[in-house]
Amino acid sequence: MFLKYDPKFIGSTTKKPILFLHGESDLVIPIDGQLDFLTTNYNAKIDFLKYKDVNHTITNRMKTDLFDWLDKKF
C-alpha cells in the first residue's frame, strides 16, 4: 500500500533525472541511505555527487553543481 510513495521504488520507474547532493560527513542523514537507493534503482537516471568533509548543510559548491546540473538536464 505505501510502496507507491516509497522513493526507493519510485526511482526505478521514473523517467525523470534525479540528482543527489550529499556530504560524506553528514551526521543527520547518513550517506548509506542514498547509496542504498542508488544501488537499488539502477534503471533510474541518477547523478550522485558526494562532498568530502561536508556535514548536513548546503555549500556554495553544491549550489553551483545544482545549477550546472539543471542547465544540462533541462
CHARMM internal coordinates of N, CA and C (Angstrom, degrees):
IC EDIT
DIST 1 N 1 CA 1.4502
DIST 1 CA 1 C 1.5325
ANGL 1 N 1 CA 1 C 111.17
DIST 1 C 2 N 1.3239
ANGL 1 CA 1 C 2 N 116.81
DIHE 1 N 1 CA 1 C 2 N -47.79
DIST 2 N 2 CA 1.4550
ANGL 1 C 2 N 2 CA 119.53
DIHE 1 CA 1 C 2 N 2 CA -177.82
DIST 2 CA 2 C 1.5244
ANGL 2 N 2 CA 2 C 112.98
DIHE 1 C 2 N 2 CA 2 C -86.85
DIST 2 C 3 N 1.3253
ANGL 2 CA 2 C 3 N 116.88
DIHE 2 N 2 CA 2 C 3 N -7.68
DIST 3 N 3 CA 1.4575
ANGL 2 C 3 N 3 CA 120.20
DIHE 2 CA 2 C 3 N 3 CA -177.05
DIST 3 CA 3 C 1.5168
ANGL 3 N 3 CA 3 C 112.60
DIHE 2 C 3 N 3 CA 3 C -60.21
DIST 3 C 4 N 1.3277
ANGL 3 CA 3 C 4 N 117.98
DIHE 3 N 3 CA 3 C 4 N -30.71
DIST 4 N 4 CA 1.4650
ANGL 3 C 4 N 4 CA 119.28
DIHE 3 CA 3 C 4 N 4 CA -179.50
DIST 4 CA 4 C 1.5263
ANGL 4 N 4 CA 4 C 112.30
DIHE 3 C 4 N 4 CA 4 C -67.64
DIST 4 C 5 N 1.3267
ANGL 4 CA 4 C 5 N 117.54
DIHE 4 N 4 CA 4 C 5 N -15.24
DIST 5 N 5 CA 1.4622
ANGL 4 C 5 N 5 CA 121.72
DIHE 4 CA 4 C 5 N 5 CA 177.75
DIST 5 CA 5 C 1.5294
ANGL 5 N 5 CA 5 C 112.80
DIHE 4 C 5 N 5 CA 5 C -101.91
DIST 5 C 6 N 1.3084
ANGL 5 CA 5 C 6 N 116.93
DIHE 5 N 5 CA 5 C 6 N -7.89
DIST 6 N 6 CA 1.4641
ANGL 5 C 6 N 6 CA 121.68
DIHE 5 CA 5 C 6 N 6 CA -177.52
DIST 6 CA 6 C 1.5207
ANGL 6 N 6 CA 6 C 109.36
DIHE 5 C 6 N 6 CA 6 C -79.06
DIST 6 C 7 N 1.3462
ANGL 6 CA 6 C 7 N 118.56
DIHE 6 N 6 CA 6 C 7 N 117.56
DIST 7 N 7 CA 1.4625
ANGL 6 C 7 N 7 CA 120.46
DIHE 6 CA 6 C 7 N 7 CA -177.88
DIST 7 CA 7 C 1.5264
ANGL 7 N 7 CA 7 C 113.22
DIHE 6 C 7 N 7 CA 7 C -59.70
DIST 7 C 8 N 1.3108
ANGL 7 CA 7 C 8 N 117.12
DIHE 7 N 7 CA 7 C 8 N -22.74
DIST 8 N 8 CA 1.4604
ANGL 7 C 8 N 8 CA 120.00
DIHE 7 CA 7 C 8 N 8 CA 179.09
DIST 8 CA 8 C 1.5242
ANGL 8 N 8 CA 8 C 110.55
DIHE 7 C 8 N 8 CA 8 C -63.28
DIST 8 C 9 N 1.3323
ANGL 8 CA 8 C 9 N 116.66
DIHE 8 N 8 CA 8 C 9 N -32.44
DIST 9 N 9 CA 1.4551
ANGL 8 C 9 N 9 CA 121.03
DIHE 8 CA 8 C 9 N 9 CA -179.58
DIST 9 CA 9 C 1.5268
ANGL 9 N 9 CA 9 C 112.32
DIHE 8 C 9 N 9 CA 9 C -96.34
DIST 9 C 10 N 1.3106
ANGL 9 CA 9 C 10 N 117.65
DIHE 9 N 9 CA 9 C 10 N -30.36
DIST 10 N 10 CA 1.4642
ANGL 9 C 10 N 10 CA 121.35
DIHE 9 CA 9 C 10 N 10 CA 178.34
DIST 10 CA 10 C 1.5239
ANGL 10 N 10 CA 10 C 110.85
DIHE 9 C 10 N 10 CA 10 C -65.09
DIST 10 C 11 N 1.3236
ANGL 10 CA 10 C 11 N 116.42
DIHE 10 N 10 CA 10 C 11 N -39.09
DIST 11 N 11 CA 1.4638
ANGL 10 C 11 N 11 CA 120.94
DIHE 10 CA 10 C 11 N 11 CA -177.34
DIST 11 CA 11 C 1.5096
ANGL 11 N 11 CA 11 C 113.09
DIHE 10 C 11 N 11 CA 11 C -58.25
DIST 11 C 12 N 1.3088
ANGL 11 CA 11 C 12 N 117.82
DIHE 11 N 11 CA 11 C 12 N -33.78
DIST 12 N 12 CA 1.4576
ANGL 11 C 12 N 12 CA 120.35
DIHE 11 CA 11 C 12 N 12 CA -176.92
DIST 12 CA 12 C 1.5160
ANGL 12 N 12 CA 12 C 112.45
DIHE 11 C 12 N 12 CA 12 C -74.90
DIST 12 C 13 N 1.3318
ANGL 12 CA 12 C 13 N 117.68
DIHE 12 N 12 CA 12 C 13 N -14.67
DIST 13 N 13 CA 1.4623
ANGL 12 C 13 N 13 CA 120.22
DIHE 12 CA 12 C 13 N 13 CA -178.64
DIST 13 CA 13 C 1.5248
ANGL 13 N 13 CA 13 C 113.22
DIHE 12 C 13 N 13 CA 13 C -110.33
DIST 13 C 14 N 1.3100
ANGL 13 CA 13 C 14 N 118.49
DIHE 13 N 13 CA 13 C 14 N -11.97
DIST 14 N 14 CA 1.4567
ANGL 13 C 14 N 14 CA 120.24
DIHE 13 CA 13 C 14 N 14 CA -177.23
DIST 14 CA 14 C 1.5170
ANGL 14 N 14 CA 14 C 111.23
DIHE 13 C 14 N 14 CA 14 C -77.58
DIST 14 C 15 N 1.3125
ANGL 14 CA 14 C 15 N 115.49
DIHE 14 N 14 CA 14 C 15 N 146.37
DIST 15 N 15 CA 1.4640
ANGL 14 C 15 N 15 CA 121.25
DIHE 14 CA 14 C 15 N 15 CA 175.95
DIST 15 CA 15 C 1.5361
ANGL 15 N 15 CA 15 C 110.35
DIHE 14 C 15 N 15 CA 15 C -99.27
DIST 15 C 16 N 1.3168
ANGL 15 CA 15 C 16 N 115.83
DIHE 15 N 15 CA 15 C 16 N -3.93
DIST 16 N 16 CA 1.4604
ANGL 15 C 16 N 16 CA 121.21
DIHE 15 CA 15 C 16 N 16 CA -177.78
DIST 16 CA 16 C 1.5250
ANGL 16 N 16 CA 16 C 110.32
DIHE 15 C 16 N 16 CA 16 C -82.85
DIST 16 C 17 N 1.3247
ANGL 16 CA 16 C 17 N 117.15
DIHE 16 N 16 CA 16 C 17 N 146.14
DIST 17 N 17 CA 1.4637
ANGL 16 C 17 N 17 CA 119.45
DIHE 16 CA 16 C 17 N 17 CA 176.91
DIST 17 CA 17 C 1.5299
ANGL 17 N 17 CA 17 C 110.82
DIHE 16 C 17 N 17 CA 17 C -70.58
DIST 17 C 18 N 1.3132
ANGL 17 CA 17 C 18 N 115.11
DIHE 17 N 17 CA 17 C 18 N 147.66
DIST 18 N 18 CA 1.4672
ANGL 17 C 18 N 18 CA 122.22
DIHE 17 CA 17 C 18 N 18 CA -179.30
DIST 18 CA 18 C 1.5258
ANGL 18 N 18 CA 18 C 107.79
DIHE 17 C 18 N 18 CA 18 C -125.06
DIST 18 C 19 N 1.3240
ANGL 18 CA 18 C 19 N 115.95
DIHE 18 N 18 CA 18 C 19 N 136.05
DIST 19 N 19 CA 1.4669
ANGL 18 C 19 N 19 CA 121.19
DIHE 18 CA 18 C 19 N 19 CA 176.66
DIST 19 CA 19 C 1.5163
ANGL 19 N 19 CA 19 C 109.07
DIHE 18 C 19 N 19 CA 19 C -121.47
DIST 19 C 20 N 1.3283
ANGL 19 CA 19 C 20 N 115.95
DIHE 19 N 19 CA 19 C 20 N 127.98
DIST 20 N 20 CA 1.4546
ANGL 19 C 20 N 20 CA 122.33
DIHE 19 CA 19 C 20 N 20 CA 171.78
DIST 20 CA 20 C 1.5228
ANGL 20 N 20 CA 20 C 108.07
DIHE 19 C 20 N 20 CA 20 C -110.24
DIST 20 C 21 N 1.3241
ANGL 20 CA 20 C 21 N 115.95
DIHE 20 N 20 CA 20 C 21 N 130.58
DIST 21 N 21 CA 1.4622
ANGL 20 C 21 N 21 CA 123.13
DIHE 20 CA 20 C 21 N 21 CA 172.13
DIST 21 CA 21 C 1.5297
ANGL 21 N 21 CA 21 C 105.13
DIHE 20 C 21 N 21 CA 21 C -119.83
DIST 21 C 22 N 1.3233
ANGL 21 CA 21 C 22 N 116.65
DIHE 21 N 21 CA 21 C 22 N 119.89
DIST 22 N 22 CA 1.4626
ANGL 21 C 22 N 22 CA 117.43
DIHE 21 CA 21 C 22 N 22 CA -174.77
DIST 22 CA 22 C 1.5264
ANGL 22 N 22 CA 22 C 111.41
DIHE 21 C 22 N 22 CA 22 C -143.80
DIST 22 C 23 N 1.3179
ANGL 22 CA 22 C 23 N 114.52
DIHE 22 N 22 CA 22 C 23 N 131.77
DIST 23 N 23 CA 1.4607
ANGL 22 C 23 N 23 CA 120.03
DIHE 22 CA 22 C 23 N 23 CA 174.56
DIST 23 CA 23 C 1.5169
ANGL 23 N 23 CA 23 C 110.40
DIHE 22 C 23 N 23 CA 23 C -75.75
DIST 23 C 24 N 1.3069
ANGL 23 CA 23 C 24 N 117.17
DIHE 23 N 23 CA 23 C 24 N 132.62
DIST 24 N 24 CA 1.4650
ANGL 23 C 24 N 24 CA 121.23
DIHE 23 CA 23 C 24 N 24 CA -179.58
DIST 24 CA 24 C 1.5268
ANGL 24 N 24 CA 24 C 112.37
DIHE 23 C 24 N 24 CA 24 C -68.11
DIST 24 C 25 N 1.3272
ANGL 24 CA 24 C 25 N 117.01
DIHE 24 N 24 CA 24 C 25 N -18.60
DIST 25 N 25 CA 1.4701
ANGL 24 C 25 N 25 CA 120.84
DIHE 24 CA 24 C 25 N 25 CA -179.45
DIST 25 CA 25 C 1.5228
ANGL 25 N 25 CA 25 C 111.69
DIHE 24 C 25 N 25 CA 25 C -106.03
DIST 25 C 26 N 1.3261
ANGL 25 CA 25 C 26 N 117.45
DIHE 25 N 25 CA 25 C 26 N 22.63
DIST 26 N 26 CA 1.4633
ANGL 25 C 26 N 26 CA 121.87
DIHE 25 CA 25 C 26 N 26 CA -178.57
DIST 26 CA 26 C 1.5257
ANGL 26 N 26 CA 26 C 109.90
DIHE 25 C 26 N 26 CA 26 C -65.55
DIST 26 C 27 N 1.3372
ANGL 26 CA 26 C 27 N 116.41
DIHE 26 N 26 CA 26 C 27 N 118.49
DIST 27 N 27 CA 1.4553
ANGL 26 C 27 N 27 CA 121.87
DIHE 26 CA 26 C 27 N 27 CA 179.90
DIST 27 CA 27 C 1.5270
ANGL 27 N 27 CA 27 C 111.99
DIHE 26 C 27 N 27 CA 27 C -93.53
DIST 27 C 28 N 1.3303
ANGL 27 CA 27 C 28 N 118.11
DIHE 27 N 27 CA 27 C 28 N -11.76
DIST 28 N 28 CA 1.4641
ANGL 27 C 28 N 28 CA 122.25
DIHE 27 CA 27 C 28 N 28 CA -178.02
DIST 28 CA 28 C 1.5300
ANGL 28 N 28 CA 28 C 110.56
DIHE 27 C 28 N 28 CA 28 C -89.49
DIST 28 C 29 N 1.3180
ANGL 28 CA 28 C 29 N 116.34
DIHE 28 N 28 CA 28 C 29 N -50.82
DIST 29 N 29 CA 1.4660
ANGL 28 C 29 N 29 CA 122.20
DIHE 28 CA 28 C 29 N 29 CA 178.54
DIST 29 CA 29 C 1.5271
ANGL 29 N 29 CA 29 C 107.23
DIHE 28 C 29 N 29 CA 29 C -123.42
DIST 29 C 30 N 1.3040
ANGL 29 CA 29 C 30 N 117.10
DIHE 29 N 29 CA 29 C 30 N 105.13
DIST 30 N 30 CA 1.4643
ANGL 29 C 30 N 30 CA 119.86
DIHE 29 CA 29 C 30 N 30 CA -178.80
DIST 30 CA 30 C 1.5263
ANGL 30 N 30 CA 30 C 111.92
DIHE 29 C 30 N 30 CA 30 C -59.63
DIST 30 C 31 N 1.3059
ANGL 30 CA 30 C 31 N 115.68
DIHE 30 N 30 CA 30 C 31 N 144.46
DIST 31 N 31 CA 1.4542
ANGL 30 C 31 N 31 CA 122.34
DIHE 30 CA 30 C 31 N 31 CA -178.06
DIST 31 CA 31 C 1.5336
ANGL 31 N 31 CA 31 C 111.94
DIHE 30 C 31 N 31 CA 31 C -65.38
DIST 31 C 32 N 1.3183
ANGL 31 CA 31 C 32 N 117.38
DIHE 31 N 31 CA 31 C 32 N -21.17
DIST 32 N 32 CA 1.4657
ANGL 31 C 32 N 32 CA 121.32
DIHE 31 CA 31 C 32 N 32 CA -178.26
DIST 32 CA 32 C 1.5256
ANGL 32 N 32 CA 32 C 112.77
DIHE 31 C 32 N 32 CA 32 C -57.33
DIST 32 C 33 N 1.3312
ANGL 32 CA 32 C 33 N 117.52
DIHE 32 N 32 CA 32 C 33 N -34.09
DIST 33 N 33 CA 1.4640
ANGL 32 C 33 N 33 CA 120.75
DIHE 32 CA 32 C 33 N 33 CA 179.40
DIST 33 CA 33 C 1.5175
ANGL 33 N 33 CA 33 C 111.96
DIHE 32 C 33 N 33 CA 33 C -62.21
DIST 33 C 34 N 1.3161
ANGL 33 CA 33 C 34 N 116.49
DIHE 33 N 33 CA 33 C 34 N -43.57
DIST 34 N 34 CA 1.4636
ANGL 33 C 34 N 34 CA 119.41
DIHE 33 CA 33 C 34 N 34 CA 178.48
DIST 34 CA 34 C 1.5190
ANGL 34 N 34 CA 34 C 111.31
DIHE 33 C 34 N 34 CA 34 C -72.51
DIST 34 C 35 N 1.3235
ANGL 34 CA 34 C 35 N 117.52
DIHE 34 N 34 CA 34 C 35 N -33.99
DIST 35 N 35 CA 1.4667
ANGL 34 C 35 N 35 CA 119.53
DIHE 34 CA 34 C 35 N 35 CA 176.51
DIST 35 CA 35 C 1.5254
ANGL 35 N 35 CA 35 C 110.10
DIHE 34 C 35 N 35 CA 35 C -64.20
DIST 35 C 36 N 1.3327
ANGL 35 CA 35 C 36 N 117.02
DIHE 35 N 35 CA 35 C 36 N -38.18
DIST 36 N 36 CA 1.4628
ANGL 35 C 36 N 36 CA 121.41
DIHE 35 CA 35 C 36 N 36 CA 176.81
DIST 36 CA 36 C 1.5314
ANGL 36 N 36 CA 36 C 110.00
DIHE 35 C 36 N 36 CA 36 C -64.20
DIST 36 C 37 N 1.3171
ANGL 36 CA 36 C 37 N 117.01
DIHE 36 N 36 CA 36 C 37 N -44.53
DIST 37 N 37 CA 1.4654
ANGL 36 C 37 N 37 CA 121.47
DIHE 36 CA 36 C 37 N 37 CA 177.78
DIST 37 CA 37 C 1.5301
ANGL 37 N 37 CA 37 C 109.98
DIHE 36 C 37 N 37 CA 37 C -59.52
DIST 37 C 38 N 1.3106
ANGL 37 CA 37 C 38 N 116.04
DIHE 37 N 37 CA 37 C 38 N -43.74
DIST 38 N 38 CA 1.4638
ANGL 37 C 38 N 38 CA 121.78
DIHE 37 CA 37 C 38 N 38 CA -178.64
DIST 38 CA 38 C 1.5293
ANGL 38 N 38 CA 38 C 111.28
DIHE 37 C 38 N 38 CA 38 C -61.48
DIST 38 C 39 N 1.3146
ANGL 38 CA 38 C 39 N 117.01
DIHE 38 N 38 CA 38 C 39 N -45.66
DIST 39 N 39 CA 1.4665
ANGL 38 C 39 N 39 CA 119.58
DIHE 38 CA 38 C 39 N 39 CA -177.56
DIST 39 CA 39 C 1.5271
ANGL 39 N 39 CA 39 C 112.03
DIHE 38 C 39 N 39 CA 39 C -75.56
DIST 39 C 40 N 1.3268
ANGL 39 CA 39 C 40 N 117.71
DIHE 39 N 39 CA 39 C 40 N -25.33
DIST 40 N 40 CA 1.4619
ANGL 39 C 40 N 40 CA 121.53
DIHE 39 CA 39 C 40 N 40 CA 178.66
DIST 40 CA 40 C 1.5201
ANGL 40 N 40 CA 40 C 111.50
DIHE 39 C 40 N 40 CA 40 C -77.61
DIST 40 C 41 N 1.3205
ANGL 40 CA 40 C 41 N 117.30
DIHE 40 N 40 CA 40 C 41 N -31.93
DIST 41 N 41 CA 1.4608
ANGL 40 C 41 N 41 CA 122.38
DIHE 40 CA 40 C 41 N 41 CA -174.18
DIST 41 CA 41 C 1.5200
ANGL 41 N 41 CA 41 C 111.37
DIHE 40 C 41 N 41 CA 41 C -107.96
DIST 41 C 42 N 1.3059
ANGL 41 CA 41 C 42 N 115.56
DIHE 41 N 41 CA 41 C 42 N 58.22
DIST 42 N 42 CA 1.4584
ANGL 41 C 42 N 42 CA 120.63
DIHE 41 CA 41 C 42 N 42 CA -175.43
DIST 42 CA 42 C 1.5265
ANGL 42 N 42 CA 42 C 112.81
DIHE 41 C 42 N 42 CA 42 C -67.83
DIST 42 C 43 N 1.3251
ANGL 42 CA 42 C 43 N 118.79
DIHE 42 N 42 CA 42 C 43 N -17.56
DIST 43 N 43 CA 1.4635
ANGL 42 C 43 N 43 CA 120.65
DIHE 42 CA 42 C 43 N 43 CA 178.58
DIST 43 CA 43 C 1.5266
ANGL 43 N 43 CA 43 C 112.67
DIHE 42 C 43 N 43 CA 43 C -87.04
DIST 43 C 44 N 1.3194
ANGL 43 CA 43 C 44 N 117.26
DIHE 43 N 43 CA 43 C 44 N -14.34
DIST 44 N 44 CA 1.4570
ANGL 43 C 44 N 44 CA 120.89
DIHE 43 CA 43 C 44 N 44 CA -178.54
DIST 44 CA 44 C 1.5276
ANGL 44 N 44 CA 44 C 110.31
DIHE 43 C 44 N 44 CA 44 C -77.26
DIST 44 C 45 N 1.3180
ANGL 44 CA 44 C 45 N 114.62
DIHE 44 N 44 CA 44 C 45 N 157.86
DIST 45 N 45 CA 1.4671
ANGL 44 C 45 N 45 CA 121.09
DIHE 44 CA 44 C 45 N 45 CA 177.97
DIST 45 CA 45 C 1.5291
ANGL 45 N 45 CA 45 C 107.92
DIHE 44 C 45 N 45 CA 45 C -91.88
DIST 45 C 46 N 1.3190
ANGL 45 CA 45 C 46 N 115.64
DIHE 45 N 45 CA 45 C 46 N 84.82
DIST 46 N 46 CA 1.4644
ANGL 45 C 46 N 46 CA 121.31
DIHE 45 CA 45 C 46 N 46 CA -174.29
DIST 46 CA 46 C 1.5258
ANGL 46 N 46 CA 46 C 110.37
DIHE 45 C 46 N 46 CA 46 C -111.82
DIST 46 C 47 N 1.3271
ANGL 46 CA 46 C 47 N 114.95
DIHE 46 N 46 CA 46 C 47 N 128.82
DIST 47 N 47 CA 1.4607
ANGL 46 C 47 N 47 CA 121.46
DIHE 46 CA 46 C 47 N 47 CA 169.46
DIST 47 CA 47 C 1.5229
ANGL 47 N 47 CA 47 C 105.93
DIHE 46 C 47 N 47 CA 47 C -107.95
DIST 47 C 48 N 1.3089
ANGL 47 CA 47 C 48 N 115.78
DIHE 47 N 47 CA 47 C 48 N 130.90
DIST 48 N 48 CA 1.4666
ANGL 47 C 48 N 48 CA 121.16
DIHE 47 CA 47 C 48 N 48 CA -174.46
DIST 48 CA 48 C 1.5196
ANGL 48 N 48 CA 48 C 108.50
DIHE 47 C 48 N 48 CA 48 C -126.00
DIST 48 C 49 N 1.3255
ANGL 48 CA 48 C 49 N 116.33
DIHE 48 N 48 CA 48 C 49 N 112.21
DIST 49 N 49 CA 1.4575
ANGL 48 C 49 N 49 CA 121.68
DIHE 48 CA 48 C 49 N 49 CA 179.97
DIST 49 CA 49 C 1.5297
ANGL 49 N 49 CA 49 C 109.15
DIHE 48 C 49 N 49 CA 49 C -109.81
DIST 49 C 50 N 1.3170
ANGL 49 CA 49 C 50 N 115.74
DIHE 49 N 49 CA 49 C 50 N 124.36
DIST 50 N 50 CA 1.4608
ANGL 49 C 50 N 50 CA 122.01
DIHE 49 CA 49 C 50 N 50 CA 179.21
DIST 50 CA 50 C 1.5241
ANGL 50 N 50 CA 50 C 109.11
DIHE 49 C 50 N 50 CA 50 C -107.06
DIST 50 C 51 N 1.3306
ANGL 50 CA 50 C 51 N 115.27
DIHE 50 N 50 CA 50 C 51 N 146.77
DIST 51 N 51 CA 1.4611
ANGL 50 C 51 N 51 CA 120.78
DIHE 50 CA 50 C 51 N 51 CA -176.99
DIST 51 CA 51 C 1.5199
ANGL 51 N 51 CA 51 C 109.33
DIHE 50 C 51 N 51 CA 51 C -126.31
DIST 51 C 52 N 1.3166
ANGL 51 CA 51 C 52 N 114.49
DIHE 51 N 51 CA 51 C 52 N 115.68
DIST 52 N 52 CA 1.4651
ANGL 51 C 52 N 52 CA 121.42
DIHE 51 CA 51 C 52 N 52 CA -179.33
DIST 52 CA 52 C 1.5252
ANGL 52 N 52 CA 52 C 110.48
DIHE 51 C 52 N 52 CA 52 C -65.05
DIST 52 C 53 N 1.3173
ANGL 52 CA 52 C 53 N 116.15
DIHE 52 N 52 CA 52 C 53 N 140.65
DIST 53 N 53 CA 1.4686
ANGL 52 C 53 N 53 CA 124.06
DIHE 52 CA 52 C 53 N 53 CA 176.40
DIST 53 CA 53 C 1.5288
ANGL 53 N 53 CA 53 C 113.62
DIHE 52 C 53 N 53 CA 53 C 60.49
DIST 53 C 54 N 1.3270
ANGL 53 CA 53 C 54 N 117.39
DIHE 53 N 53 CA 53 C 54 N 25.40
DIST 54 N 54 CA 1.4668
ANGL 53 C 54 N 54 CA 120.59
DIHE 53 CA 53 C 54 N 54 CA 176.76
DIST 54 CA 54 C 1.5260
ANGL 54 N 54 CA 54 C 108.09
DIHE 53 C 54 N 54 CA 54 C -110.46
DIST 54 C 55 N 1.3342
ANGL 54 CA 54 C 55 N 116.35
DIHE 54 N 54 CA 54 C 55 N 129.81
DIST 55 N 55 CA 1.4513
ANGL 54 C 55 N 55 CA 122.51
DIHE 54 CA 54 C 55 N 55 CA 178.42
DIST 55 CA 55 C 1.5304
ANGL 55 N 55 CA 55 C 108.17
DIHE 54 C 55 N 55 CA 55 C -89.48
DIST 55 C 56 N 1.2972
ANGL 55 CA 55 C 56 N 118.87
DIHE 55 N 55 CA 55 C 56 N -147.37
DIST 56 N 56 CA 1.4611
ANGL 55 C 56 N 56 CA 124.42
DIHE 55 CA 55 C 56 N 56 CA -175.81
DIST 56 CA 56 C 1.5359
ANGL 56 N 56 CA 56 C 109.39
DIHE 55 C 56 N 56 CA 56 C -86.72
DIST 56 C 57 N 1.3161
ANGL 56 CA 56 C 57 N 115.62
DIHE 56 N 56 CA 56 C 57 N 75.44
DIST 57 N 57 CA 1.4648
ANGL 56 C 57 N 57 CA 121.36
DIHE 56 CA 56 C 57 N 57 CA -177.99
DIST 57 CA 57 C 1.5225
ANGL 57 N 57 CA 57 C 109.22
DIHE 56 C 57 N 57 CA 57 C -153.43
DIST 57 C 58 N 1.3079
ANGL 57 CA 57 C 58 N 116.15
DIHE 57 N 57 CA 57 C 58 N 171.01
DIST 58 N 58 CA 1.4658
ANGL 57 C 58 N 58 CA 121.47
DIHE 57 CA 57 C 58 N 58 CA 174.28
DIST 58 CA 58 C 1.5208
ANGL 58 N 58 CA 58 C 107.30
DIHE 57 C 58 N 58 CA 58 C -113.90
DIST 58 C 59 N 1.3175
ANGL 58 CA 58 C 59 N 115.90
DIHE 58 N 58 CA 58 C 59 N 121.82
DIST 59 N 59 CA 1.4619
ANGL 58 C 59 N 59 CA 121.02
DIHE 58 CA 58 C 59 N 59 CA -178.31
DIST 59 CA 59 C 1.5265
ANGL 59 N 59 CA 59 C 110.02
DIHE 58 C 59 N 59 CA 59 C -95.91
DIST 59 C 60 N 1.3193
ANGL 59 CA 59 C 60 N 115.94
DIHE 59 N 59 CA 59 C 60 N 167.79
DIST 60 N 60 CA 1.4644
ANGL 59 C 60 N 60 CA 120.14
DIHE 59 CA 59 C 60 N 60 CA 175.56
DIST 60 CA 60 C 1.5261
ANGL 60 N 60 CA 60 C 111.03
DIHE 59 C 60 N 60 CA 60 C -61.19
DIST 60 C 61 N 1.3183
ANGL 60 CA 60 C 61 N 117.04
DIHE 60 N 60 CA 60 C 61 N -36.81
DIST 61 N 61 CA 1.4759
ANGL 60 C 61 N 61 CA 121.32
DIHE 60 CA 60 C 61 N 61 CA 178.21
DIST 61 CA 61 C 1.5320
ANGL 61 N 61 CA 61 C 110.12
DIHE 60 C 61 N 61 CA 61 C -61.72
DIST 61 C 62 N 1.3366
ANGL 61 CA 61 C 62 N 116.23
DIHE 61 N 61 CA 61 C 62 N -41.22
DIST 62 N 62 CA 1.4645
ANGL 61 C 62 N 62 CA 120.46
DIHE 61 CA 61 C 62 N 62 CA 178.95
DIST 62 CA 62 C 1.5258
ANGL 62 N 62 CA 62 C 110.68
DIHE 61 C 62 N 62 CA 62 C -64.07
DIST 62 C 63 N 1.3200
ANGL 62 CA 62 C 63 N 116.92
DIHE 62 N 62 CA 62 C 63 N -41.54
DIST 63 N 63 CA 1.4703
ANGL 62 C 63 N 63 CA 120.39
DIHE 62 CA 62 C 63 N 63 CA 178.08
DIST 63 CA 63 C 1.5230
ANGL 63 N 63 CA 63 C 110.59
DIHE 62 C 63 N 63 CA 63 C -61.69
DIST 63 C 64 N 1.3027
ANGL 63 CA 63 C 64 N 116.63
DIHE 63 N 63 CA 63 C 64 N -44.91
DIST 64 N 64 CA 1.4650
ANGL 63 C 64 N 64 CA 120.85
DIHE 63 CA 63 C 64 N 64 CA 178.46
DIST 64 CA 64 C 1.5256
ANGL 64 N 64 CA 64 C 110.64
DIHE 63 C 64 N 64 CA 64 C -60.84
DIST 64 C 65 N 1.3288
ANGL 64 CA 64 C 65 N 116.11
DIHE 64 N 64 CA 64 C 65 N -45.77
DIST 65 N 65 CA 1.4659
ANGL 64 C 65 N 65 CA 120.11
DIHE 64 CA 64 C 65 N 65 CA 179.28
DIST 65 CA 65 C 1.5287
ANGL 65 N 65 CA 65 C 111.24
DIHE 64 C 65 N 65 CA 65 C -62.73
DIST 65 C 66 N 1.3277
ANGL 65 CA 65 C 66 N 116.89
DIHE 65 N 65 CA 65 C 66 N -39.35
DIST 66 N 66 CA 1.4612
ANGL 65 C 66 N 66 CA 120.87
DIHE 65 CA 65 C 66 N 66 CA 178.47
DIST 66 CA 66 C 1.5266
ANGL 66 N 66 CA 66 C 110.84
DIHE 65 C 66 N 66 CA 66 C -62.14
DIST 66 C 67 N 1.3327
ANGL 66 CA 66 C 67 N 116.93
DIHE 66 N 66 CA 66 C 67 N -48.86
DIST 67 N 67 CA 1.4639
ANGL 66 C 67 N 67 CA 120.13
DIHE 66 CA 66 C 67 N 67 CA -178.79
DIST 67 CA 67 C 1.5277
ANGL 67 N 67 CA 67 C 111.58
DIHE 66 C 67 N 67 CA 67 C -64.58
DIST 67 C 68 N 1.3251
ANGL 67 CA 67 C 68 N 117.11
DIHE 67 N 67 CA 67 C 68 N -38.29
DIST 68 N 68 CA 1.4752
ANGL 67 C 68 N 68 CA 120.82
DIHE 67 CA 67 C 68 N 68 CA 176.24
DIST 68 CA 68 C 1.5244
ANGL 68 N 68 CA 68 C 110.37
DIHE 67 C 68 N 68 CA 68 C -63.37
DIST 68 C 69 N 1.3106
ANGL 68 CA 68 C 69 N 117.34
DIHE 68 N 68 CA 68 C 69 N -42.56
DIST 69 N 69 CA 1.4632
ANGL 68 C 69 N 69 CA 122.73
DIHE 68 CA 68 C 69 N 69 CA 179.67
DIST 69 CA 69 C 1.5286
ANGL 69 N 69 CA 69 C 110.52
DIHE 68 C 69 N 69 CA 69 C -63.43
DIST 69 C 70 N 1.3326
ANGL 69 CA 69 C 70 N 116.11
DIHE 69 N 69 CA 69 C 70 N -44.56
DIST 70 N 70 CA 1.4679
ANGL 69 C 70 N 70 CA 119.77
DIHE 69 CA 69 C 70 N 70 CA 178.70
DIST 70 CA 70 C 1.5218
ANGL 70 N 70 CA 70 C 111.47
DIHE 69 C 70 N 70 CA 70 C -62.10
DIST 70 C 71 N 1.3206
ANGL 70 CA 70 C 71 N 116.75
DIHE 70 N 70 CA 70 C 71 N -41.22
DIST 71 N 71 CA 1.4748
ANGL 70 C 71 N 71 CA 120.24
DIHE 70 CA 70 C 71 N 71 CA 177.44
DIST 71 CA 71 C 1.5321
ANGL 71 N 71 CA 71 C 111.82
DIHE 70 C 71 N 71 CA 71 C -60.98
DIST 71 C 72 N 1.3179
ANGL 71 CA 71 C 72 N 116.43
DIHE 71 N 71 CA 71 C 72 N -39.23
DIST 72 N 72 CA 1.4689
ANGL 71 C 72 N 72 CA 120.57
DIHE 71 CA 71 C 72 N 72 CA -178.83
DIST 72 CA 72 C 1.5294
ANGL 72 N 72 CA 72 C 112.04
DIHE 71 C 72 N 72 CA 72 C -73.31
DIST 72 C 73 N 1.3215
ANGL 72 CA 72 C 73 N 116.96
DIHE 72 N 72 CA 72 C 73 N -38.93
DIST 73 N 73 CA 1.4721
ANGL 72 C 73 N 73 CA 121.46
DIHE 72 CA 72 C 73 N 73 CA -173.54
DIST 73 CA 73 C 1.5222
ANGL 73 N 73 CA 73 C 113.68
DIHE 72 C 73 N 73 CA 73 C -85.96
DIST 73 C 74 N 1.3316
ANGL 73 CA 73 C 74 N 116.96
DIHE 73 N 73 CA 73 C 74 N -28.23
DIST 74 N 74 CA 1.4599
ANGL 73 C 74 N 74 CA 119.55
DIHE 73 CA 73 C 74 N 74 CA -174.81
DIST 74 CA 74 C 1.5128
ANGL 74 N 74 CA 74 C 110.57
DIHE 73 C 74 N 74 CA 74 C -127.48
END
COOR INIT
IC SEED 1 N 1 CA 1 C
IC BUILD
